[in-house]
Amino acid sequence: MSRAGAEALPFLLPAGLLLAAVTAVPMLDVAWHSLEHRTPFRAPSFAGLDNYARLLADARFWNALWNTVYFAAVSVSLEIVLGLLVALAVVRAGRLRPVVYGAILVPWAIPGVVSARVWEWMYNPEIGLINHLLGSQVNWLGAPWVALHAAILMDVWKSTPFVALLLVAALQGIPRDLYRAAAVDGARVPAPRLSSSASMPRTMSSPSAALRMRVAIGYRMSPSFQKWSLHSAA
């Protein structure tokens, strides 16, 4: 650990312990309840691993698990790729950067309930905007496989701006010396400007940038698992 990190540790430790307690206590409580039989109007009884055995034998669980993993993997992958492309566009926007910032953050700023209702209307097979533009009559939410990809599209639209925001911070942390070195090696983009060919490898390999990337992936994975597990188990 660097000297700066050691000096910052005492200031971060109280908040870190609080967050750990807030996270660990509910998780342990849920784990304990999963080992009990609970029915209305009856005292809970210890079940051991019976609940897990019954769950593993339930075909609906495996179907929900597959849908959840597929939803999370596809949505997060698309959000990381699109987020990086958007981030590269933002940092090269120059004087228009504030306008671009505002435009890309609109989907993320819209409340989830409002977004869901808007997309539900757009997916409507009779009066929906998507079918109108495509000239088709697809029931986007009527078939399970089609509805899964429709939900992924909505999630990517909603969450890509957040990932892009984290990656913009990573790109802006790249030392300008790298751009000067790239110019010496023949890059056509001047050093003060951000070049996608020079920025992308550094964004992936820089420790701080990699940390931001992992935070973005972790943040997106958790809600993706939660949202689709609710729908797929229904």
Beta strands, then each sheet from edge to edge (+ up, - down):
strand 1: 36-37
strand 2: 45-46
sheet 1: 1+ 2-
end
